[in-house]
């Protein structure tokens, strides 16, 4: 799970970065939960023309089984901004020949270059997503 100020925007950013789809919303289910009193209107919002839960969004690995537990990353709304180093981060393998092009593409989409690392024959670039969550490309 990734804490974020805007789960839908950050889920879109990571979906494009990883090539994973954003899990679709079930607007009928959301409306039903409100109608039955399990949720309130203020717990929702309209995002890209669809009714969604305000507090969260998810992206799903393209190979997730349709009838089994999904392999996904959840994005959860939190009130405070990120202030310290991540306890974990995502490593995105792009291949040695694609690191520089990926670095340029991601910075043009709002990521921030942090530093380069090397250990023996392995190298990587540490970056931060638009909300400051660290990740590496290698």
Phi, psi and omega in degrees: 000142179242124175284142185203155174285328180220095186300326184286319178293315181291324175299317177300317181298313180289326177300315178293319181297316184267346184076028179256150176279150171283136177296131181288153177276153174249089185300324179297319178296316179301312180298321179296318180296324177290314182299325181274358177085008179279342180216165179244153179308320182291352176273003181238171172202167174260127180228123183052039176082005182240147175282124183227162171288130181299321192281350184197160175209165180214153170242149187238135176301136183300337181264014178297137179294136183297331183249008181243186179295134182284150169263111187210168173241127179262145177240122187241132178291132173227151185283335186260148177283163176294133182234343181228174181299146176300150171279338175210160174213164183269136171257125181250112179275122180242352182090142185305324182286349184249000185298310184295318179295321179293319176303313180295316181297314183291323177292327177291340179262008174111354176286161181237131174289133178251305179190168175253146178229158178209138174220109185058229181278357184262137177225160181205167174238125177266132182227175173232139177289178183302342177256007175095005179283123183287146173205165180238149168243140180210000000 
